[in-house]
């Protein structure tokens, strides 16, 4: 049975809570991105239905995605064994940038939808932020995946493994 302390992050390991939030966010963001991109590919009759689907998925995912952002800032970034301080700081900065862009999307998305009927200029402004943030997030996610692949193929560290399972000795890192 897993140690309950492996639910939360330690200095050198992600806990199950972080791992679960990471993979939920991954799936939600990919789904939202594809549904959002497909809106413009639809016939005029289908645009509203696809937009409604995007908004519905976004509303379902909104609270867990906010939790992901808050949790990451609250619990910090565990250090990977074998990673230099510079690498750790760069990875941390990239994660902070992804979370900031995600936050922009979580604010601008609902604002786009809710301002639509009465405040079209505010809705258009929010939509510009939302669509540009989506492009930025897509690029950051691709860089994130490439960095993970680089670690998987060219480094002998635990970077990729640690986002699937907490380290067995993670509770010893806190002492």
C-alpha positions, 0 to 999 in steps of 0.5 A, spaced: 500 500 500 502 506 498 504 511 503 499 517 504 505 522 504 506 520 497 499 524 496 503 530 496 509 533 493 516 533 497 522 536 495 525 531 490 518 528 488 511 529 485 506 526 489 499 523 487 495 529 487 500 533 483 501 527 478 493 527 477 492 534 476 498 534 471 494 529 467 487 531 468 490 538 465 493 535 460 487 531 457 483 537 458 487 542 455 488 537 449 481 536 448 479 544 449 484 546 444 482 541 439 474 542 440 476 550 440 480 549 433 475 545 430 470 551 431 472 555 425 472 548 421 465 548 422 459 550 417 455 556 419 449 551 422 455 547 426 459 553 429 454 554 435 454 547 437 461 546 437 462 553 441 457 550 446 461 544 447 468 548 448 464 552 453 461 546 457 468 542 457 471 549 459 466 549 465 467 542 467 475 543 467 475 550 470 475 548 477 481 543 477 485 547 472 485 553 477 486 547 483 492 545 478 495 552 478 494 554 485 497 547 487 503 548 483 505 555 486 503 552 493 507 546 493 513 548 489 517 544 484 521 538 486 528 538 484 530 532 479 536 528 481 542 529 477 539 536 474 543 542 475 541 548 478 540 552 472 536 547 469 531 546 475 530 554 474 529 554 467 524 548 467 521 552 473 520 558 469 517 554 463 512 551 468 510 558 471 510 561 464 505 555 462 501 556 468 500 564 467 498 563 460 493 557 462 490 562 467 489 568 462 485 562 458 481 561 464 479 568 465 479 570 458 475 564 456 469 565 460 469 573 459 469 572 452 462 567 452 459 572 458 460 578 455 458 576 448 450 578 448 451 585 451 458 587 451 461 585 444 467 590 444 469 586 451 468 580 448 472 581 442 478 583 446 477 577 451 477 573 445 483 576 442 487 574 449 484 567 449 486 565 442 493 568 442 494 565 449 491 558 446 497 559 440 502 561 446 500 555 450 500 550 444 507 552 443 509 551 450 506 545 450 510 542 444 516 545 448 514 541 454 514 535 450 520 536 447 524 537 453 521 531 456 523 527 450 530 530 450 530 527 458 528 521 456 532 519 450 539 523 452 539 524 459 540 519 465 535 522 470 528 521 472 525 527 469 519 523 465 518 517 470 517 522 476 510 525 473 507 518 472 509 515 479 512 518 486 519 516 488 519 510 493 523 514 497 520 520 497 518 521 504 525 520 506 526 527 502 522 531 507 527 529 513 
